[in-house]
Amino acid sequence: MFVRADRLLAGARSPFRPKHIISFYWDEFVPHLEVFDHAECKVMEQPLSWIEMSVSERKKCVGRFDDDGYHPCPAGAIVGTFDQCPACASPWIPIQECIFEPRCNGDMCDCDFCRKKHLVYAVFAGDAVKIGLTGSSRLRTRGIEQGADAIAPLIVCEGRLEARRMEREISRVLRLTQQTSSAAISRRFLPSPPRSRIEISHRRILTELERRRYAVVDEIHHLDAYPIVRRLDSPLRPLPTAGEHSGNVLGMKGGHMLYEDARTGEPRVLEVADLPGRFIEPPRERDNRGQEDAL
């Protein structure tokens, strides 16, 4: 295959290196996407008002933060289910699988993460209700991370293993799922239900648990300050994360972004919570290469 010399030289001189996405998080209702810029060797904030990026399929460990700042993964480990490799995650959780299936309340491995108080909660998103668990200090943040319209603590537990067992039990008793369905995600940017409808659903849950003599928490947090400038009229499923994404951001809710495609003007949904670990670079140039090659 013949490649023009000027393009080879231009590629050799290019100083650009892909940026590694290391974190996506919410500070109340303000979303943040952080990248590690290898060229500058520093952590930077990636703007979320307009996106223009090509996202890699591969994911590598996001490294770790400590009191001395950010440390890239020394092994450059390939990751899948988790954003961190076991070595980089070990300072906060010795066994990563315990995030989903805890083996103890922190007493076997001396893990503060599993030992602290947890809550079993109900999250309300549109017409869907889901049961989950989280650390007692993260309830509101957890609701925002999940794109909930409201979140309600139900039962206080002494540790993560106890909370996981209670989560399963409450899910079975109430016949409510512990997973967010793809259908519920596709409705994320539809208009939210009125508070009164959510509160009626919440009261039914409490009544059923009290009837069964559970010691419940009667409290609900409405979450309605997401940065959304446009709502959808019909459900829209997220695009594959890997690939090219360009356009004006219309809203952020939970782990998802709604944007207006720069080429078509159509709304698109991207799972930004799936970005950490991946690499981003500018989209491929759309120029007159076809005409150049014909000369």
C-alpha positions as CSV (number, residue, x, y, z in Angstrom):
1,M,0.0,0.0,0.0
2,F,1.4,3.4,-1.0
3,V,1.4,6.2,1.6
4,R,2.4,9.8,0.7
5,A,5.7,10.9,2.3
6,D,4.2,14.2,3.6
7,R,1.7,12.2,5.6
8,L,4.3,9.9,7.1
9,L,6.3,13.0,8.2
10,A,3.3,14.7,9.6
11,G,2.4,11.6,11.7
12,A,6.0,11.3,12.9
13,R,6.0,15.0,14.0
14,S,2.6,14.9,15.7
15,P,3.0,15.6,19.5
16,F,-0.5,14.2,20.3
17,R,-0.9,11.3,22.6
18,P,-4.3,9.8,23.6
19,K,-5.7,10.9,27.0
20,H,-6.6,8.3,29.5
21,I,-9.9,8.7,31.2
22,I,-9.4,8.0,34.9
23,S,-12.6,9.1,36.7
24,F,-16.2,10.1,36.2
25,Y,-18.0,11.4,39.3
26,W,-20.7,13.7,40.6
27,D,-20.3,16.6,43.1
28,E,-23.9,17.1,44.0
29,F,-25.4,17.8,40.6
30,V,-22.2,18.8,38.8
31,P,-20.6,16.0,36.7
32,H,-16.8,15.7,36.3
33,L,-14.8,13.7,33.8
34,E,-11.1,13.5,34.6
35,V,-8.3,12.5,32.2
36,F,-4.6,11.9,32.6
37,D,-2.8,13.8,29.8
38,H,0.4,11.8,29.0
39,A,1.8,14.7,27.0
40,E,1.5,17.1,30.0
41,C,1.9,14.3,32.6
42,K,-1.0,15.7,34.7
43,V,-4.7,15.2,35.6
44,M,-7.0,17.5,33.7
45,E,-10.8,18.1,33.6
46,Q,-12.5,17.1,30.3
47,P,-15.2,19.7,29.3
48,L,-18.7,18.3,29.3
49,S,-20.6,21.1,27.4
50,W,-19.4,19.9,24.0
51,I,-17.8,16.5,23.1
52,E,-15.6,15.6,20.2
53,M,-13.8,12.4,20.7
54,S,-12.9,9.0,19.5
55,V,-13.2,6.4,22.3
56,S,-11.0,3.3,22.5
57,E,-12.4,-0.2,22.8
58,R,-9.6,-1.2,25.2
59,K,-9.5,-0.3,28.9
60,K,-6.5,0.0,31.1
61,C,-6.3,0.5,34.9
62,V,-7.1,4.0,36.0
63,G,-4.3,4.0,38.6
64,R,-5.0,5.5,42.1
65,F,-5.1,8.6,44.1
66,D,-3.6,9.1,47.6
67,D,-2.5,12.0,49.8
68,D,0.4,12.6,47.3
69,G,-1.9,13.0,44.3
70,Y,-2.5,10.8,41.3
71,H,-0.4,7.7,40.4
72,P,-0.8,6.0,37.0
73,C,-0.9,2.2,37.1
74,P,2.7,1.1,37.1
75,A,1.8,-2.1,35.2
76,G,-0.5,-0.5,32.6
77,A,-2.8,-3.4,33.3
78,I,-5.7,-4.3,31.0
79,V,-9.0,-4.2,32.9
80,G,-12.6,-5.3,32.3
81,T,-15.2,-5.5,35.0
82,F,-13.4,-3.1,37.3
83,D,-11.7,0.2,36.4
84,Q,-8.7,-0.7,38.6
85,C,-6.3,-3.6,38.7
86,P,-6.2,-5.5,42.0
87,A,-2.8,-3.9,43.0
88,C,-4.1,-0.3,42.5
89,A,-7.4,-1.1,44.3
90,S,-5.9,-2.9,47.3
91,P,-5.4,0.2,49.5
92,W,-9.2,0.7,49.7
93,I,-10.5,-2.9,49.1
94,P,-8.3,-6.0,49.3
95,I,-10.6,-8.2,47.2
96,Q,-12.4,-6.4,44.4
97,E,-15.1,-9.0,44.0
98,C,-16.4,-8.0,47.5
99,I,-17.7,-4.8,45.9
100,F,-20.6,-6.9,44.4
101,E,-20.5,-10.0,46.7
102,P,-19.0,-9.1,50.1
103,R,-17.5,-12.0,52.1
104,C,-17.6,-10.3,55.5
105,N,-18.4,-7.1,57.3
106,G,-14.7,-6.1,57.1
107,D,-13.5,-8.3,60.0
108,M,-11.7,-10.9,57.9
109,C,-9.6,-8.5,55.9
110,D,-9.7,-5.4,58.1
111,C,-11.4,-3.4,55.4
112,D,-13.0,-0.1,56.5
113,F,-15.1,0.0,53.3
114,C,-17.0,-3.2,54.3
115,R,-17.0,-2.5,58.0
116,K,-18.9,0.9,58.1
117,K,-22.7,1.2,58.3
118,H,-24.6,0.6,55.2
119,L,-28.2,1.2,54.0
120,V,-30.5,-0.8,51.9
121,Y,-32.4,1.7,49.8
122,A,-35.1,2.0,47.2
123,V,-34.3,4.1,44.1
124,F,-37.1,5.6,42.0
125,A,-36.4,6.4,38.3
126,G,-39.4,7.2,36.1
127,D,-41.9,4.4,36.8
128,A,-39.2,1.9,37.8
129,V,-38.2,1.0,41.4
130,K,-35.0,-0.8,42.3
131,I,-33.5,-2.0,45.6
132,G,-29.8,-1.4,46.3
133,L,-27.2,-0.9,49.1
134,T,-24.6,1.7,49.8
135,G,-22.5,3.2,52.6
136,S,-24.7,5.3,54.9
137,S,-22.7,8.5,54.2
138,R,-23.2,8.0,50.4
139,L,-27.0,7.7,50.1
140,R,-27.6,11.0,48.2
141,T,-24.5,10.7,46.1
142,R,-25.5,7.1,45.2
143,G,-28.9,8.2,44.0
144,I,-27.4,10.9,41.8
145,E,-24.9,8.4,40.4
146,Q,-27.8,6.1,39.4
147,G,-29.8,8.9,37.8
148,A,-32.6,8.5,40.3
149,D,-35.6,10.9,40.6
150,A,-35.6,10.0,44.3
151,I,-33.9,7.7,46.7
152,A,-35.2,6.4,50.0
153,P,-33.2,4.6,52.8
154,L,-35.2,1.6,54.0
155,I,-33.0,-0.3,56.6
156,V,-29.8,0.4,58.4
157,C,-27.2,-2.4,58.5
158,E,-24.0,-2.8,60.5
159,G,-21.7,-3.8,57.6
160,R,-21.6,-4.6,53.9
161,L,-22.2,-8.3,54.1
162,E,-25.3,-7.8,56.3
163,A,-26.5,-5.2,53.9
164,R,-26.1,-7.5,50.9
165,R,-28.1,-10.2,52.6
166,M,-30.8,-7.7,53.6
167,E,-30.8,-6.3,50.0
168,R,-31.6,-9.8,48.6
169,E,-34.3,-10.4,51.3
170,I,-36.1,-7.0,50.7
171,S,-35.9,-7.5,47.0
172,R,-37.6,-10.9,47.4
173,V,-40.2,-9.6,49.8
174,L,-41.2,-6.6,47.7
175,R,-40.7,-8.4,44.4
176,L,-38.4,-5.6,43.2
177,T,-35.3,-5.9,41.1
178,Q,-31.7,-5.2,42.2
179,Q,-30.7,-4.4,38.7
180,T,-31.4,-1.4,36.4
181,S,-32.9,-2.7,33.2
182,S,-31.9,-1.5,29.7
183,A,-35.5,-0.3,29.2
184,A,-35.3,1.9,32.3
185,I,-32.0,3.3,31.1
186,S,-33.6,4.1,27.7
187,R,-36.2,6.3,29.5
188,R,-33.6,8.2,31.5
189,F,-34.1,11.5,29.7
190,L,-37.9,11.4,29.5
191,P,-39.8,13.8,31.7
192,S,-39.7,12.8,35.4
193,P,-42.8,11.7,37.2
194,P,-44.5,14.1,39.7
195,R,-43.2,13.9,43.3
196,S,-46.7,12.8,44.4
197,R,-46.5,9.6,42.3
198,I,-43.1,8.7,43.7
199,E,-44.2,9.4,47.3
200,I,-47.3,7.1,46.9
201,S,-44.9,4.3,45.6
202,H,-42.6,5.0,48.6
203,R,-45.4,4.8,51.1
204,R,-46.6,1.5,49.7
205,I,-43.1,0.0,50.2
206,L,-42.9,1.3,53.8
207,T,-46.3,0.0,54.6
208,E,-45.5,-3.5,53.3
209,L,-42.2,-3.6,55.3
210,E,-43.8,-2.4,58.5
211,R,-46.5,-5.0,58.1
212,R,-43.7,-7.6,58.0
213,R,-42.2,-6.0,61.1
214,Y,-39.0,-4.6,59.6
215,A,-37.4,-1.6,61.4
216,V,-37.6,0.9,58.5
217,V,-36.4,4.4,58.0
218,D,-39.1,6.8,56.9
219,E,-37.2,9.3,54.7
220,I,-37.0,10.2,51.0
221,H,-34.7,12.5,49.0
222,H,-36.0,13.9,45.7
223,L,-33.3,14.4,43.1
224,D,-34.4,16.9,40.5
225,A,-31.5,19.3,39.7
226,Y,-29.7,17.3,37.0
227,P,-28.1,19.6,34.3
228,I,-30.6,18.8,31.5
229,V,-31.6,21.4,29.0
230,R,-33.7,19.2,26.8
231,R,-35.9,16.1,27.4
232,L,-36.7,13.3,25.0
233,D,-40.2,12.5,23.8
234,S,-39.5,8.8,23.4
235,P,-37.0,6.2,24.9
236,L,-33.5,6.1,23.4
237,R,-31.0,3.4,24.1
238,P,-27.3,4.3,24.6
239,L,-24.8,4.0,21.7
240,P,-21.8,1.7,22.0
241,T,-19.2,3.5,24.1
242,A,-16.3,2.8,21.8
243,G,-16.3,4.9,18.6
244,E,-16.7,8.5,17.7
245,H,-18.9,11.0,19.5
246,S,-19.3,14.6,18.6
247,G,-21.9,17.2,19.5
248,N,-23.5,19.6,21.9
249,V,-24.3,18.1,25.3
250,L,-28.0,18.5,26.2
251,G,-28.0,16.8,29.5
252,M,-26.4,14.6,32.1
253,K,-28.2,12.1,34.4
254,G,-26.7,9.3,36.4
255,G,-24.1,7.6,34.3
256,H,-25.4,8.9,31.0
257,M,-25.1,11.9,28.7
258,L,-27.6,13.2,26.1
259,Y,-26.0,15.0,23.2
260,E,-27.0,16.3,19.8
261,D,-25.0,14.6,17.1
262,A,-22.9,17.2,15.2
263,R,-23.4,15.6,11.9
264,T,-27.1,14.6,11.9
265,G,-28.6,16.8,14.6
266,E,-30.2,13.7,16.1
267,P,-30.2,13.1,19.9
268,R,-27.7,10.4,21.1
269,V,-27.2,8.8,24.5
270,L,-23.7,7.9,25.7
271,E,-22.8,5.9,28.9
272,V,-20.1,8.2,30.3
273,A,-19.8,5.9,33.4
274,D,-18.3,3.3,31.0
275,L,-15.6,5.8,29.9
276,P,-13.0,5.4,32.8
277,G,-10.2,3.2,31.7
278,R,-10.6,4.0,28.0
279,F,-8.5,6.4,25.9
280,I,-9.8,9.3,23.9
281,E,-8.4,11.3,21.0
282,P,-9.8,13.7,18.4
283,P,-12.1,12.1,15.8
284,R,-10.5,11.2,12.5
285,E,-10.2,14.2,10.3
286,R,-13.0,14.6,7.8
287,D,-11.3,16.4,4.9
288,N,-10.9,15.9,1.2
289,R,-8.6,12.9,1.4
290,G,-10.6,11.1,-1.2
291,Q,-10.0,13.9,-3.7
292,E,-6.3,14.1,-2.7
293,D,-5.8,10.3,-3.2
294,A,-7.4,10.6,-6.6
295,L,-4.7,13.1,-7.7
